[in-house]
Protein backbone atom coordinates (compact mmCIF):
# COMPACT_ATOMS: atom_id res chain seq x y z
CA UNK A 1 0.00 0.00 0.00
CA UNK A 2 1.42 3.36 -1.04
CA UNK A 3 2.19 5.93 1.64
CA UNK A 4 1.69 8.84 -0.73
CA UNK A 5 -0.95 10.23 -3.02
CA UNK A 6 -0.47 12.01 -6.33
CA UNK A 7 -1.44 15.66 -6.08
CA UNK A 8 -3.41 15.43 -9.33
CA UNK A 9 -5.81 12.92 -7.74
CA UNK A 10 -6.42 14.76 -4.46
CA UNK A 11 -10.02 15.79 -3.63
CA UNK A 12 -10.98 19.19 -5.01
CA UNK A 13 -12.15 20.20 -1.54
CA UNK A 14 -8.50 20.44 -0.41
CA UNK A 15 -7.84 23.34 -2.80
CA UNK A 16 -4.09 22.79 -3.04
CA UNK A 17 -1.61 23.39 -5.86
CA UNK A 18 -1.80 20.17 -7.86
CA UNK A 19 1.30 20.71 -10.01
CA UNK A 20 3.73 22.01 -7.38
CA UNK A 21 5.09 18.51 -6.72
CA UNK A 22 4.18 14.99 -7.79
CA UNK A 23 3.15 13.48 -4.45
CA UNK A 24 1.47 14.56 -1.25
CA UNK A 25 0.78 12.96 2.14
CA UNK A 26 -1.94 10.32 2.05
CA UNK A 27 -4.75 10.27 4.61
CA UNK A 28 -4.45 7.43 7.12
CA UNK A 29 -7.47 5.29 8.05
CA UNK A 30 -9.27 7.07 10.85
CA UNK A 31 -12.35 9.02 11.87
CA UNK A 32 -13.11 10.34 8.36
CA UNK A 33 -13.08 8.87 4.86
CA UNK A 34 -10.27 9.15 2.30
CA UNK A 35 -11.42 12.67 1.32
CA UNK A 36 -10.36 14.00 4.74
CA UNK A 37 -7.37 16.35 4.69
CA UNK A 38 -4.25 15.03 6.50
CA UNK A 39 -2.93 17.23 9.30
CA UNK A 40 0.36 17.54 7.37
CA UNK A 41 -1.44 19.03 4.35
CA UNK A 42 -3.43 21.35 6.61
CA UNK A 43 -0.27 22.67 8.30
CA UNK A 44 1.80 23.09 5.13
CA UNK A 45 -0.44 23.61 2.09
CA UNK A 46 -3.62 24.94 3.69
CA UNK A 47 -2.37 27.19 6.52
CA UNK A 48 1.32 27.77 5.68
CA UNK A 49 2.36 27.11 9.28
CA UNK A 50 5.09 24.67 8.17
CA UNK A 51 7.14 24.45 4.97
CA UNK A 52 8.50 20.90 5.01
CA UNK A 53 7.60 17.51 6.43
CA UNK A 54 10.54 17.86 8.83
CA UNK A 55 8.97 21.00 10.29
CA UNK A 56 5.56 19.32 10.44
CA UNK A 57 6.96 16.37 12.41
CA UNK A 58 8.77 18.73 14.78
CA UNK A 59 5.51 20.64 15.46
CA UNK A 60 3.60 17.41 16.09
CA UNK A 61 6.38 15.92 18.24
CA UNK A 62 6.22 19.05 20.41
CA UNK A 63 2.51 18.21 20.92
CA UNK A 64 1.57 21.64 19.63
CA UNK A 65 -1.54 20.60 17.66
CA UNK A 66 -4.78 19.52 19.35
CA UNK A 67 -7.54 17.98 17.24
CA UNK A 68 -10.96 17.64 18.88
CA UNK A 69 -9.53 17.97 22.36
CA UNK A 70 -6.73 15.42 21.89
CA UNK A 71 -3.06 15.92 21.08
CA UNK A 72 -2.24 14.94 17.48
CA UNK A 73 1.14 13.37 16.67
CA UNK A 74 0.24 11.64 13.38
CA UNK A 75 0.83 13.80 10.26
CA UNK A 76 -1.53 11.54 8.28
CA UNK A 77 -4.51 11.95 10.62
CA UNK A 78 -7.50 13.06 8.55
CA UNK A 79 -9.50 16.15 9.49
CA UNK A 80 -12.93 17.00 8.15
CA UNK A 81 -16.10 19.04 8.56
CA UNK A 82 -16.79 20.35 12.09
CA UNK A 83 -13.43 19.20 13.49
CA UNK A 84 -11.80 21.59 15.97
CA UNK A 85 -8.06 22.32 15.69
CA UNK A 86 -6.29 24.23 18.45
CA UNK A 87 -2.74 25.58 18.52
CA UNK A 88 -2.24 26.67 22.16
CA UNK A 89 1.24 28.13 21.61
CA UNK A 90 -0.17 30.49 18.96
CA UNK A 91 -3.40 31.04 20.92
CA UNK A 92 -5.40 30.14 17.82
CA UNK A 93 -8.37 27.85 17.29
CA UNK A 94 -10.11 26.81 14.07
CA UNK A 95 -13.27 25.00 13.05
CA UNK A 96 -13.20 23.11 9.75
CA UNK A 97 -16.27 23.90 7.61
CA UNK A 98 -17.37 23.76 3.97
CA UNK A 99 -17.82 26.89 1.92
CA UNK A 100 -20.42 27.22 -0.83
CA UNK A 101 -17.95 25.85 -3.37
CA UNK A 102 -17.55 22.65 -1.37
CA UNK A 103 -14.02 23.51 -0.22
CA UNK A 104 -12.72 22.74 3.26
CA UNK A 105 -12.04 26.04 5.01
CA UNK A 106 -10.58 26.89 8.42
CA UNK A 107 -12.70 29.38 10.35
CA UNK A 108 -10.98 31.16 13.28
CA UNK A 109 -13.03 30.72 16.44
CA UNK A 110 -12.75 31.84 20.03
CA UNK A 111 -11.22 29.72 22.77
CA UNK A 112 -14.69 29.30 24.26
CA UNK A 113 -16.19 28.11 20.96
CA UNK A 114 -13.35 25.58 20.62
CA UNK A 115 -14.67 23.81 23.71
CA UNK A 116 -17.64 22.41 21.77
CA UNK A 117 -17.98 20.17 18.75
CA UNK A 118 -20.98 19.35 16.56
CA UNK A 119 -21.38 15.60 15.89
CA UNK A 120 -23.85 13.61 13.79
CA UNK A 121 -25.37 10.40 15.18
CA UNK A 122 -24.79 7.56 12.71
CA UNK A 123 -26.46 4.84 14.74
CA UNK A 124 -27.41 3.89 18.27
CA UNK A 125 -27.23 0.51 20.00
CA UNK A 126 -28.23 -1.00 23.33
CA UNK A 127 -25.21 -2.41 25.17
CA UNK A 128 -24.65 -4.23 28.47
CA UNK A 129 -26.91 -3.17 31.37
CA UNK A 130 -29.34 -1.57 28.92
CA UNK A 131 -27.27 1.55 28.33
CA UNK A 132 -27.68 3.43 25.05
CA UNK A 133 -24.54 3.89 22.97
CA UNK A 134 -24.56 6.62 20.33
CA UNK A 135 -22.30 5.79 17.40
CA UNK A 136 -21.17 9.09 15.92
CA UNK A 137 -20.41 9.70 12.26
CA UNK A 138 -16.66 10.08 12.68
CA UNK A 139 -15.87 6.98 14.71
CA UNK A 140 -16.45 8.10 18.30
CA UNK A 141 -19.06 6.64 20.66
CA UNK A 142 -20.74 8.04 23.74
CA UNK A 143 -23.15 6.64 26.33
CA UNK A 144 -26.46 8.16 27.36
CA UNK A 145 -29.65 7.33 29.22
CA UNK A 146 -31.77 9.66 27.07
CA UNK A 147 -34.10 7.91 24.62
CA UNK A 148 -34.75 11.01 22.48
CA UNK A 149 -31.52 10.81 20.48
CA UNK A 150 -31.96 9.17 17.07
CA UNK A 151 -29.78 8.39 14.04
CA UNK A 152 -29.29 11.40 11.73
CA UNK A 153 -29.76 13.83 14.65
CA UNK A 154 -26.84 16.05 15.67
CA UNK A 155 -25.51 16.65 19.17
CA UNK A 156 -23.13 19.26 20.54
CA UNK A 157 -20.34 17.66 22.60
CA UNK A 158 -18.22 19.45 25.17
CA UNK A 159 -14.45 19.41 24.56
CA UNK A 160 -13.60 20.97 27.93
CA UNK A 161 -11.31 19.13 30.32
CA UNK A 162 -13.85 19.06 33.15
CA UNK A 163 -16.74 17.67 31.07
CA UNK A 164 -15.03 16.14 28.03
CA UNK A 165 -17.50 14.52 25.59
CA UNK A 166 -20.59 15.51 27.54
CA UNK A 167 -23.73 16.18 25.47
CA UNK A 168 -24.84 19.81 25.90
CA UNK A 169 -27.28 20.32 22.99
CA UNK A 170 -29.40 18.26 20.57
CA UNK A 171 -30.67 19.09 17.05
CA UNK A 172 -33.20 16.52 15.74
CA UNK A 173 -33.39 15.48 12.08
CA UNK A 174 -36.86 16.92 11.52
CA UNK A 175 -38.85 19.26 9.32
CA UNK A 176 -38.42 22.87 10.43
CA UNK A 177 -34.87 22.50 11.75
CA UNK A 178 -31.69 23.88 10.17
CA UNK A 179 -29.21 21.68 8.31
CA UNK A 180 -25.98 21.98 6.33
CA UNK A 181 -25.34 19.98 3.16
CA UNK A 182 -21.93 18.28 3.34
CA UNK A 183 -21.80 16.59 -0.07
CA UNK A 184 -22.98 16.84 -3.66
CA UNK A 185 -23.53 19.95 -5.78
CA UNK A 186 -25.18 21.87 -2.92
CA UNK A 187 -22.27 21.22 -0.59
CA UNK A 188 -21.79 23.99 1.97
CA UNK A 189 -25.34 25.34 1.76
CA UNK A 190 -27.34 25.86 4.97
CA UNK A 191 -31.14 25.73 4.93
CA UNK A 192 -34.31 24.78 6.74
CA UNK A 193 -35.75 21.31 6.09
CA UNK A 194 -39.22 21.64 4.53
CA UNK A 195 -39.77 18.01 3.51
CA UNK A 196 -38.23 14.58 4.04
CA UNK A 197 -39.30 12.42 1.11
CA UNK A 198 -39.13 8.63 1.56
CA UNK A 199 -37.97 6.84 -1.60
CA UNK A 200 -38.82 3.13 -2.04
CA UNK A 201 -36.04 0.60 -2.50
CA UNK A 202 -32.33 1.15 -2.11
CA UNK A 203 -32.34 4.72 -3.48
CA UNK A 204 -31.48 7.26 -0.75
CA UNK A 205 -34.31 9.33 0.68
CA UNK A 206 -34.49 12.93 -0.53
CA UNK A 207 -34.50 16.01 1.70
CA UNK A 208 -35.95 19.32 0.49
CA UNK A 209 -34.48 22.47 2.05
CA UNK A 210 -34.96 26.20 1.65
CA UNK A 211 -32.75 29.14 2.53
CA UNK A 212 -33.46 31.22 5.66
CA UNK A 213 -35.42 33.81 3.64
CA UNK A 214 -37.53 31.10 1.99
CA UNK A 215 -36.61 32.31 -1.52
CA UNK A 216 -34.63 29.34 -2.82
CA UNK A 217 -35.38 25.62 -2.51
CA UNK A 218 -32.96 22.80 -3.22
CA UNK A 219 -32.82 19.09 -2.53
CA UNK A 220 -30.16 16.55 -1.63
CA UNK A 221 -29.91 12.98 -0.41
CA UNK A 222 -30.44 12.13 3.24
CA UNK A 223 -26.81 11.10 3.82
CA UNK A 224 -25.53 14.58 2.91
CA UNK A 225 -27.65 16.34 5.55
CA UNK A 226 -25.97 17.46 8.78
CA UNK A 227 -28.25 19.09 11.37
CA UNK A 228 -26.84 22.40 12.64
CA UNK A 229 -29.65 24.05 14.60
CA UNK A 230 -33.35 24.53 15.30
CA UNK A 231 -34.87 27.96 14.59
CA UNK A 232 -31.48 29.38 13.58
CA UNK A 233 -28.16 27.75 12.61
CA UNK A 234 -26.10 27.10 15.73
CA UNK A 235 -22.96 27.22 13.59
CA UNK A 236 -22.06 30.79 12.78
CA UNK A 237 -18.99 32.28 11.17
CA UNK A 238 -17.27 32.03 14.55
CA UNK A 239 -18.38 28.55 15.57
CA UNK A 240 -21.13 27.19 17.79
CA UNK A 241 -23.17 29.94 19.37
CA UNK A 242 -23.99 29.51 23.03
C-alpha positions as CSV (number, residue, x, y, z in Angstrom):
1,X,0.0,0.0,0.0
2,X,1.4,3.4,-1.0
3,X,2.2,5.9,1.6
4,X,1.7,8.8,-0.7
5,X,-1.0,10.2,-3.0
6,X,-0.5,12.0,-6.3
7,X,-1.4,15.7,-6.1
8,X,-3.4,15.4,-9.3
9,X,-5.8,12.9,-7.7
10,X,-6.4,14.8,-4.5
11,X,-10.0,15.8,-3.6
12,X,-11.0,19.2,-5.0
13,X,-12.1,20.2,-1.5
14,X,-8.5,20.4,-0.4
15,X,-7.8,23.3,-2.8
16,X,-4.1,22.8,-3.0
17,X,-1.6,23.4,-5.9
18,X,-1.8,20.2,-7.9
19,X,1.3,20.7,-10.0
20,X,3.7,22.0,-7.4
21,X,5.1,18.5,-6.7
22,X,4.2,15.0,-7.8
23,X,3.2,13.5,-4.5
24,X,1.5,14.6,-1.2
25,X,0.8,13.0,2.1
26,X,-1.9,10.3,2.1
27,X,-4.8,10.3,4.6
28,X,-4.5,7.4,7.1
29,X,-7.5,5.3,8.1
30,X,-9.3,7.1,10.9
31,X,-12.4,9.0,11.9
32,X,-13.1,10.3,8.4
33,X,-13.1,8.9,4.9
34,X,-10.3,9.2,2.3
35,X,-11.4,12.7,1.3
36,X,-10.4,14.0,4.7
37,X,-7.4,16.3,4.7
38,X,-4.3,15.0,6.5
39,X,-2.9,17.2,9.3
40,X,0.4,17.5,7.4
41,X,-1.4,19.0,4.3
42,X,-3.4,21.3,6.6
43,X,-0.3,22.7,8.3
44,X,1.8,23.1,5.1
45,X,-0.4,23.6,2.1
46,X,-3.6,24.9,3.7
47,X,-2.4,27.2,6.5
48,X,1.3,27.8,5.7
49,X,2.4,27.1,9.3
50,X,5.1,24.7,8.2
51,X,7.1,24.5,5.0
52,X,8.5,20.9,5.0
53,X,7.6,17.5,6.4
54,X,10.5,17.9,8.8
55,X,9.0,21.0,10.3
56,X,5.6,19.3,10.4
57,X,7.0,16.4,12.4
58,X,8.8,18.7,14.8
59,X,5.5,20.6,15.5
60,X,3.6,17.4,16.1
61,X,6.4,15.9,18.2
62,X,6.2,19.1,20.4
63,X,2.5,18.2,20.9
64,X,1.6,21.6,19.6
65,X,-1.5,20.6,17.7
66,X,-4.8,19.5,19.3
67,X,-7.5,18.0,17.2
68,X,-11.0,17.6,18.9
69,X,-9.5,18.0,22.4
70,X,-6.7,15.4,21.9
71,X,-3.1,15.9,21.1
72,X,-2.2,14.9,17.5
73,X,1.1,13.4,16.7
74,X,0.2,11.6,13.4
75,X,0.8,13.8,10.3
76,X,-1.5,11.5,8.3
77,X,-4.5,11.9,10.6
78,X,-7.5,13.1,8.6
79,X,-9.5,16.2,9.5
80,X,-12.9,17.0,8.1
81,X,-16.1,19.0,8.6
82,X,-16.8,20.4,12.1
83,X,-13.4,19.2,13.5
84,X,-11.8,21.6,16.0
85,X,-8.1,22.3,15.7
86,X,-6.3,24.2,18.4
87,X,-2.7,25.6,18.5
88,X,-2.2,26.7,22.2
89,X,1.2,28.1,21.6
90,X,-0.2,30.5,19.0
91,X,-3.4,31.0,20.9
92,X,-5.4,30.1,17.8
93,X,-8.4,27.9,17.3
94,X,-10.1,26.8,14.1
95,X,-13.3,25.0,13.0
96,X,-13.2,23.1,9.7
97,X,-16.3,23.9,7.6
98,X,-17.4,23.8,4.0
99,X,-17.8,26.9,1.9
100,X,-20.4,27.2,-0.8
101,X,-18.0,25.8,-3.4
102,X,-17.6,22.6,-1.4
103,X,-14.0,23.5,-0.2
104,X,-12.7,22.7,3.3
105,X,-12.0,26.0,5.0
106,X,-10.6,26.9,8.4
107,X,-12.7,29.4,10.3
108,X,-11.0,31.2,13.3
109,X,-13.0,30.7,16.4
110,X,-12.8,31.8,20.0
111,X,-11.2,29.7,22.8
112,X,-14.7,29.3,24.3
113,X,-16.2,28.1,21.0
114,X,-13.3,25.6,20.6
115,X,-14.7,23.8,23.7
116,X,-17.6,22.4,21.8
117,X,-18.0,20.2,18.7
118,X,-21.0,19.3,16.6
119,X,-21.4,15.6,15.9
120,X,-23.9,13.6,13.8
121,X,-25.4,10.4,15.2
122,X,-24.8,7.6,12.7
123,X,-26.5,4.8,14.7
124,X,-27.4,3.9,18.3
125,X,-27.2,0.5,20.0
126,X,-28.2,-1.0,23.3
127,X,-25.2,-2.4,25.2
128,X,-24.7,-4.2,28.5
129,X,-26.9,-3.2,31.4
130,X,-29.3,-1.6,28.9
131,X,-27.3,1.5,28.3
132,X,-27.7,3.4,25.0
133,X,-24.5,3.9,23.0
134,X,-24.6,6.6,20.3
135,X,-22.3,5.8,17.4
136,X,-21.2,9.1,15.9
137,X,-20.4,9.7,12.3
138,X,-16.7,10.1,12.7
139,X,-15.9,7.0,14.7
140,X,-16.4,8.1,18.3
141,X,-19.1,6.6,20.7
142,X,-20.7,8.0,23.7
143,X,-23.2,6.6,26.3
144,X,-26.5,8.2,27.4
145,X,-29.7,7.3,29.2
146,X,-31.8,9.7,27.1
147,X,-34.1,7.9,24.6
148,X,-34.7,11.0,22.5
149,X,-31.5,10.8,20.5
150,X,-32.0,9.2,17.1
151,X,-29.8,8.4,14.0
152,X,-29.3,11.4,11.7
153,X,-29.8,13.8,14.6
154,X,-26.8,16.0,15.7
155,X,-25.5,16.6,19.2
156,X,-23.1,19.3,20.5
157,X,-20.3,17.7,22.6
158,X,-18.2,19.4,25.2
159,X,-14.4,19.4,24.6
160,X,-13.6,21.0,27.9
161,X,-11.3,19.1,30.3
162,X,-13.9,19.1,33.1
163,X,-16.7,17.7,31.1
164,X,-15.0,16.1,28.0
165,X,-17.5,14.5,25.6
166,X,-20.6,15.5,27.5
167,X,-23.7,16.2,25.5
168,X,-24.8,19.8,25.9
169,X,-27.3,20.3,23.0
170,X,-29.4,18.3,20.6
171,X,-30.7,19.1,17.1
172,X,-33.2,16.5,15.7
173,X,-33.4,15.5,12.1
174,X,-36.9,16.9,11.5
175,X,-38.9,19.3,9.3
176,X,-38.4,22.9,10.4
177,X,-34.9,22.5,11.8
178,X,-31.7,23.9,10.2
179,X,-29.2,21.7,8.3
180,X,-26.0,22.0,6.3
181,X,-25.3,20.0,3.2
182,X,-21.9,18.3,3.3
183,X,-21.8,16.6,-0.1
184,X,-23.0,16.8,-3.7
185,X,-23.5,20.0,-5.8
186,X,-25.2,21.9,-2.9
187,X,-22.3,21.2,-0.6
188,X,-21.8,24.0,2.0
189,X,-25.3,25.3,1.8
190,X,-27.3,25.9,5.0
191,X,-31.1,25.7,4.9
192,X,-34.3,24.8,6.7
193,X,-35.7,21.3,6.1
194,X,-39.2,21.6,4.5
195,X,-39.8,18.0,3.5
196,X,-38.2,14.6,4.0
197,X,-39.3,12.4,1.1
198,X,-39.1,8.6,1.6
199,X,-38.0,6.8,-1.6
200,X,-38.8,3.1,-2.0
201,X,-36.0,0.6,-2.5
202,X,-32.3,1.2,-2.1
203,X,-32.3,4.7,-3.5
204,X,-31.5,7.3,-0.8
205,X,-34.3,9.3,0.7
206,X,-34.5,12.9,-0.5
207,X,-34.5,16.0,1.7
208,X,-35.9,19.3,0.5
209,X,-34.5,22.5,2.1
210,X,-35.0,26.2,1.6
211,X,-32.7,29.1,2.5
212,X,-33.5,31.2,5.7
213,X,-35.4,33.8,3.6
214,X,-37.5,31.1,2.0
215,X,-36.6,32.3,-1.5
216,X,-34.6,29.3,-2.8
217,X,-35.4,25.6,-2.5
218,X,-33.0,22.8,-3.2
219,X,-32.8,19.1,-2.5
220,X,-30.2,16.6,-1.6
221,X,-29.9,13.0,-0.4
222,X,-30.4,12.1,3.2
223,X,-26.8,11.1,3.8
224,X,-25.5,14.6,2.9
225,X,-27.6,16.3,5.5
226,X,-26.0,17.5,8.8
227,X,-28.2,19.1,11.4
228,X,-26.8,22.4,12.6
229,X,-29.7,24.0,14.6
230,X,-33.3,24.5,15.3
231,X,-34.9,28.0,14.6
232,X,-31.5,29.4,13.6
233,X,-28.2,27.8,12.6
234,X,-26.1,27.1,15.7
235,X,-23.0,27.2,13.6
236,X,-22.1,30.8,12.8
237,X,-19.0,32.3,11.2
238,X,-17.3,32.0,14.5
239,X,-18.4,28.6,15.6
240,X,-21.1,27.2,17.8
241,X,-23.2,29.9,19.4
242,X,-24.0,29.5,23.0
